[in-house]
């Protein structure tokens, strides 16, 4: 069966502790659609308590179990609900992908005095002050949890930088420490060195920190029996650390844990390839370049040459390490990396990731269920956003589950109309896919001799008429303007 992931949340998912319960209720429906893995948001307590998305990680050992940051539940529910959701999904043979945030910590419990230097925001290698003493919330004692599960206390030696100093304006402060007064090595020189992202930046050269994060991973696996990890903000984390961390969690769990990382660099394929190289192929990456191509194509309409859609993408260059997506919580409207794919183009984009042989596709929660939220725009004004469920998304998922198998033949000769066929295999019939970003088209394509005389219908219901495969194995497959059609054989 084809693998298909869903990101079962978005940035503005309801903050009323219901997500875990909803996932449990949706488990059988997701299985029917052919979803094989669910990517959950960070499940641990964040500094914003019941309002935290989880990316402001406070206590990795608190999965909605302890009274910390003003709440026992996280935004998504209590620990027991989380475990029940995982159990329900696993009973449907759906794998669990957990979100891992190990680049920074937030919401420290106590101030500490620290020696630090200010660095330039746009060139973190450039020091712009003498060594000064600051006070920052770098001590984490987790008073609500006490010593349960771990007695490790984080202090300033566990961090390489902070952005808060008591009584001072916000700056990036590089902590002076025994583990090095420089930043950790990154694969690119963006902002001089982009090790520092936000909050208290974790110092992965500290052996006690590494040991704690390795021990936590084993504890988290024992609690949840997860099958894969989504690794947050790789651009800002030592690749050496993750090479070790992944090796140990795979060894400790006795399971070949799947890993997909977020190295968000649209248009910079060489950086994605370099990260895969330095981590020795130990993880896949989200194809940020393909997502950006979808965003661009959706805005340019018929002026966009669809033959370029896979240019400079990981899905084309290294499909075995590519997780393809149309949108996610960072690209959705009102987020910092906002680059949404316009609604008319989304069925086309989903056909391109779901019905082709390359990449491991990931469906975004609002595209299957819809979403509605209000947040501030860049001018500080309230803006109401409606994200509609994508027309035909269930049929596209069904097509992947039942028909997207076998040899793939491409018909990419037209700038505004792409087509391909999947010939099927011993267990599955094949399909013909046609998409257009301009007018209505008819695309002649060869399904193969085994389909001679068979009639095909449009699974998405765009056309009532059928297509009959001629004596040479060819069919003439239509597609509506600015849309997609998926043609499958009628059951004989």
C-alpha positions in Angstrom: 0.0 0.0 0.0 1.2 3.5 -0.8 2.4 5.5 2.2 0.5 8.7 2.9 1.0 11.1 5.9 -1.4 13.7 7.3 -0.3 16.7 9.4 -3.2 16.4 11.9 -3.1 20.0 13.1 -2.4 23.5 12.0 -1.1 26.6 13.7 -4.5 27.7 14.9 -6.0 24.4 15.8 -8.6 24.8 18.5 -7.1 25.4 21.9 -9.8 23.6 23.9 -8.0 20.3 24.6 -9.9 18.4 22.0 -7.3 17.4 19.3 -6.3 14.1 20.8 -9.9 13.1 21.2 -10.7 14.2 17.7 -7.8 12.1 16.3 -9.2 9.0 18.2 -12.6 9.6 16.6 -11.2 10.1 13.1 -8.9 7.0 13.2 -11.1 4.7 11.1 -12.0 7.4 8.6 -8.3 8.2 8.1 -7.6 4.5 7.5 -10.4 4.3 4.9 -8.8 7.2 3.0 -5.5 5.4 2.9 -3.7 7.5 5.5 -0.7 5.4 6.8 0.8 7.8 9.2 -0.3 10.8 11.4 2.0 13.6 12.3 1.0 15.1 15.6 2.0 18.5 17.0 4.5 18.8 19.9 2.7 17.0 22.8 4.7 18.5 25.7 4.1 21.5 27.8 5.0 24.9 26.3 5.7 28.1 28.1 2.2 29.4 27.0 0.5 26.5 28.8 -2.9 25.7 27.5 -2.5 28.1 24.6 0.9 26.8 23.4 1.3 25.2 20.0 4.2 23.3 21.6 7.1 24.9 19.7 7.9 27.1 22.7 9.0 23.9 24.5 9.2 24.1 28.3 9.1 20.6 29.8 9.6 17.7 27.4 8.5 15.2 30.1 5.1 16.9 30.7 2.7 15.4 28.1 -0.3 17.0 29.8 0.2 15.4 33.2 1.4 18.1 35.6 0.2 21.4 36.8 2.7 23.7 35.1 2.4 27.0 33.2 -1.1 27.4 34.6 -2.6 24.2 33.3 -2.5 20.4 33.4 -3.7 19.8 29.8 -1.7 21.0 26.9 -3.6 22.9 24.1 -4.4 19.4 22.7 -5.5 17.5 25.8 -4.2 15.5 28.7 -1.6 12.7 28.5 -4.2 9.9 28.8 -6.1 11.3 25.8 -2.8 11.4 23.8 -2.1 7.8 24.6 -5.6 6.7 23.7 -5.4 8.5 20.4 -2.2 6.8 19.6 -3.6 3.4 20.5 -6.7 4.0 18.3 -4.6 5.0 15.3 -2.3 2.0 15.7 -5.3 -0.3 15.8 -6.0 1.0 12.3 -2.4 0.2 11.3 -1.6 4.0 11.1 1.9 5.0 12.2 2.6 7.8 14.7 5.0 10.6 13.8 5.8 12.8 16.8 7.1 16.4 16.6 10.5 16.9 18.2 11.6 20.3 19.3 15.2 20.1 20.5 16.7 23.4 19.3 15.5 25.6 22.1 13.7 25.8 25.5 11.4 28.5 26.7 9.8 29.7 30.0 12.6 29.1 32.4 11.8 29.0 36.1 14.6 31.1 37.6 16.9 33.9 36.7 20.7 33.3 36.5 23.6 35.6 36.2 25.5 34.9 32.9 28.6 36.3 31.1 27.6 37.1 27.5 28.2 39.3 24.5 25.7 40.9 22.2 25.9 39.8 18.5 24.5 41.5 15.4 21.0 40.2 14.5 22.0 39.9 10.8 25.5 38.5 11.3 25.6 36.4 14.5 29.4 36.1 14.0 29.8 39.8 14.6 30.2 40.7 18.3 28.9 44.2 19.1 29.7 44.5 22.8 32.2 43.7 25.5 31.6 40.8 27.7 28.8 41.8 30.1 26.9 40.2 32.9 23.2 39.7 32.2 20.3 37.9 34.1 18.2 35.6 32.1 15.6 32.8 32.7 18.0 29.9 32.0 17.3 27.7 35.1 14.6 25.1 34.6 13.6 23.2 37.8 10.1 22.1 36.7 8.5 22.6 40.1 5.2 21.1 39.0 6.8 17.8 38.0 9.4 17.6 40.6 11.9 14.9 39.9 9.5 12.4 38.3 10.9 10.8 35.1 14.1 12.9 35.3 16.0 14.9 38.0 18.0 16.9 35.4 18.0 20.6 35.9 18.8 22.9 33.0 21.0 25.9 33.7 22.9 28.5 31.6 25.7 25.9 30.7 23.0 24.1 28.7 22.4 27.0 26.4 24.5 28.8 23.8 22.5 32.0 23.5 19.4 33.8 24.8 17.3 36.8 23.6 16.2 38.0 27.0 18.1 39.9 29.7 16.4 41.3 32.7 16.1 45.1 32.5 17.6 45.4 29.0 16.3 45.7 25.5 16.0 42.5 23.5 19.1 41.4 21.8 20.7 38.1 20.8 23.2 37.4 23.6 26.0 34.8 23.0 26.7 33.0 26.3 30.4 32.7 27.2 30.8 29.0 28.2 33.3 26.2 28.6 31.8 24.5 25.5 32.9 27.3 23.2 32.4 31.0 22.7 31.4 30.4 19.1 28.2 29.0 17.7 27.8 25.4 16.8 28.7 24.5 13.2 25.9 24.9 10.6 26.0 23.8 6.9 25.3 27.4 5.6 26.4 30.9 6.4 23.0 32.5 6.5 23.1 35.3 9.1 26.7 34.5 9.5 25.7 31.5 11.6 22.0 30.6 12.1 22.5 28.4 15.2 20.4 30.8 17.2 16.7 30.9 16.4 14.7 31.9 19.5 14.3 31.7 23.3 17.1 29.8 25.0 19.2 28.1 22.3 20.2 24.6 23.4 24.0 23.9 23.6 24.3 20.5 22.0 28.1 20.3 22.7 27.3 19.9 26.4 27.7 16.2 27.0 25.2 16.3 29.9 22.6 17.9 27.6 23.1 15.2 24.9 22.7 12.5 27.5 19.5 14.0 28.8 18.0 14.4 25.3 19.0 10.8 24.5 17.4 9.6 27.7 14.3 11.6 27.1 13.9 10.1 23.6 14.0 6.6 25.0 11.5 7.6 27.7 9.2 9.2 25.1 9.3 6.1 22.9 8.5 3.9 25.9 5.5 6.1 26.7 4.1 6.2 23.2 5.7 3.6 20.9 6.0 6.2 18.1 7.0 5.1 14.7 8.6 8.2 13.4 9.8 11.7 14.3 9.4 15.1 12.6 12.5 17.2 13.6 11.9 20.9 14.0 14.1 23.7 12.7 17.1 21.7 11.5 18.6 24.8 10.0 19.5 25.9 13.6 20.6 22.6 15.1 23.9 20.7 14.9 23.8 18.0 12.3 26.3 16.0 14.4 23.8 16.0 17.3 21.0 14.5 15.2 23.2 11.9 13.7 23.9 10.6 17.2 20.4 11.1 18.5 18.7 9.2 15.7 21.3 6.4 15.9 20.6 5.9 19.6 16.8 6.1 19.4 16.8 3.5 16.7 19.1 1.3 18.7 17.3 1.8 22.0 13.8 1.2 20.5 14.8 -1.7 18.3 12.8 0.0 15.6 13.8 1.7 12.4 12.3 5.0 13.4 11.4 7.1 10.4 12.7 10.7 10.5 11.7 13.7 8.5 13.3 17.0 9.1 12.2 20.6 8.6 15.1 22.4 6.8 13.1 25.2 5.3 15.0 26.6 2.3 12.7 27.1 -0.7 14.7 27.5 -3.8 17.9 26.2 -2.3 17.9 22.5 -3.2 21.7 22.2 -2.7 21.2 22.9 1.0 18.7 20.2 1.4 21.0 17.8 -0.4 23.9 18.9 1.7 22.0 18.3 4.9 21.0 14.8 3.8 24.7 14.2 2.9 26.1 15.3 6.3 23.6 13.2 8.1 24.5 10.3 5.9 21.0 9.7 4.6 19.6 9.2 8.1 16.6 11.3 7.5 14.2 12.6 4.9 13.4 16.3 4.5 10.2 18.2 3.6 10.4 19.4 0.0 10.2 23.2 0.7 11.2 24.0 -2.9 8.3 22.0 -4.4 5.9 23.7 -1.9 7.2 27.1 -3.1 6.8 26.1 -6.7 3.1 25.2 -6.0 2.7 28.6 -4.3 4.2 30.4 -7.3 2.2 28.4 -9.9 -1.0 29.1 -8.0 -0.4 32.8 -8.2 0.8 33.0 -11.8 -2.1 30.9 -13.2 -1.9 30.1 -16.9 1.3 32.1 -17.3 3.2 29.4 -15.3 4.9 26.7 -17.3 3.8 23.5 -15.6 6.7 21.6 -17.1 8.9 23.4 -14.6 6.9 22.3 -11.5 9.5 19.8 -10.3 12.5 21.9 -11.2 15.1 22.3 -8.4 13.0 20.1 -6.1 14.0 17.3 -3.7 11.2 15.2 -5.0 12.9 15.2 -8.5 16.5 15.1 -7.3 16.3 12.6 -4.4 12.8 11.1 -4.1 13.8 8.5 -1.5 14.5 11.4 1.0 11.6 13.7 0.0 8.4 14.3 1.9 6.2 16.3 -0.4 3.5 18.7 0.8 1.2 21.4 -0.5 1.0 23.6 2.7 1.8 23.3 6.4 1.4 25.3 9.6 4.2 27.7 8.7 3.1 28.5 5.2 -0.6 29.0 6.1 -2.0 32.6 6.0 -0.7 35.0 8.7 2.4 33.0 9.6 6.0 34.2 9.3 6.8 31.9 6.3 3.4 32.5 4.8 3.3 31.1 1.2 -0.1 29.5 0.8 -1.1 27.6 -2.3 -4.3 29.2 -3.7 -7.4 27.2 -3.4 -8.0 26.7 -7.2 -4.6 25.1 -7.6 -4.7 22.7 -4.6 -6.4 19.8 -6.3 -3.7 20.0 -9.0 -0.9 20.2 -6.4 -2.4 17.2 -4.5 -2.6 15.2 -7.7 1.1 15.9 -8.3 2.2 14.6 -4.9 -0.4 11.8 -4.4 -0.7 10.2 -7.7 3.0 10.0 -8.9 5.6 7.5 -7.8 8.1 9.9 -6.3 8.1 11.3 -2.8 6.2 10.5 0.5 3.2 12.9 0.4 1.8 14.7 3.4 -1.8 16.1 3.5 -2.4 19.2 5.5 -5.3 19.1 8.1 -7.3 22.2 6.8 -7.2 20.7 3.3 -9.1 17.7 4.5 -11.3 19.2 7.2 -11.3 23.0 6.6 -10.3 25.6 9.1 -11.4 29.1 10.4 -9.4 31.5 12.6 -8.6 35.1 13.3 -5.1 36.6 13.9 -3.2 39.8 13.4 -1.8 40.6 9.9 1.5 42.3 9.4 -0.1 45.7 10.0 -1.5 44.5 13.3 -5.1 44.4 12.2 -7.4 41.5 12.9 -7.9 39.3 9.9 -10.4 36.5 9.6 -9.2 33.5 7.6 -11.3 30.7 6.1 -9.5 27.7 4.7 -11.9 25.5 2.8 -11.8 21.7 2.5 -10.3 21.0 -0.9 -12.7 19.9 -3.6 -12.1 16.2 -4.4 -9.5 15.6 -1.7 -11.1 12.3 -0.6 -11.3 11.1 -4.2 -7.6 12.0 -4.7 -6.7 10.0 -1.6 -8.8 7.1 -2.7 -7.1 7.2 -6.1 -3.7 7.0 -4.4 -4.8 4.1 -2.2 -6.4 2.1 -5.0 -4.9 3.1 -8.4 -1.6 4.9 -8.1 0.6 1.8 -8.8 2.9 0.4 -11.4 5.0 1.9 -14.2 4.6 5.7 -14.7 4.6 7.3 -18.1 4.7 11.1 -18.4 3.1 13.4 -21.0 4.7 16.7 -20.1 4.9 18.2 -23.6 2.5 21.1 -23.0 3.2 24.1 -20.8 -0.3 24.3 -19.5 -1.5 20.6 -19.4 0.4 17.8 -17.8 -0.6 14.1 -17.9 0.7 10.8 -16.8 -0.5 7.2 -16.5 0.1 4.6 -13.9 -0.2 1.2 -15.5 -1.2 -0.7 -12.3 0.3 -3.9 -10.9 -0.8 -7.5 -10.2 -3.1 -6.3 -7.5 -4.3 -2.9 -8.6 -5.8 -1.3 -11.7 -4.0 1.8 -13.0 -5.1 5.4 -13.7 -4.7 8.3 -16.1 -4.2 11.8 -14.6 -4.6 15.0 -16.5 -4.3 18.5 -15.1 -4.5 22.0 -16.6 -3.8 25.5 -15.3 -5.5 27.2 -18.3 -8.1 25.9 -20.7 -10.0 22.6 -21.2 -7.8 20.0 -22.8 -7.9 16.5 -24.2 -4.7 14.5 -23.6 -4.0 11.4 -25.7 -2.1 8.9 -23.5 -1.3 5.2 -23.6 -2.7 3.0 -20.9 -1.3 -0.2 -22.4 -2.6 -3.3 -24.2 -4.1 -4.9 -21.2 -6.7 -2.1 -21.0 -7.8 -2.4 -24.7 -11.6 -2.0 -24.9 -12.1 -1.0 -21.3 -14.0 2.1 -20.4 -12.6 4.7 -17.9 -14.6 7.2 -15.9 -13.6 10.4 -14.1 -13.2 9.5 -10.4 -13.5 13.2 -9.5 -16.8 13.5 -11.3 -15.8 16.4 -13.6 -17.2 14.6 -16.6 -20.1 12.3 -17.1 -18.9 10.8 -20.4 -16.5 7.8 -20.4 -13.3 7.2 -22.3 -12.8 3.9 -24.1 -9.3 2.6 -24.6 -8.7 1.9 -28.4 -7.1 -1.2 -30.0 -3.6 0.2 -29.6 -4.1 0.8 -25.8 -4.5 4.6 -26.1 -7.3 6.9 -24.7 -8.1 10.5 -25.2 -8.5 11.9 -21.6 -10.2 15.4 -21.1 -9.6 17.8 -18.2 -11.6 21.0 -17.3 -9.9 24.4 -17.3 -7.8 25.0 -14.3 -8.4 21.6 -12.7 -7.5 17.9 -12.6 -9.2 14.7 -13.7 -8.4 11.2 -12.6 -9.5 8.5 -15.0 -9.9 4.9 -13.7 -11.3 1.7 -15.3 -14.9 0.8 -14.6 -15.2 -2.5 -12.6 -16.0 -5.3 -15.0 
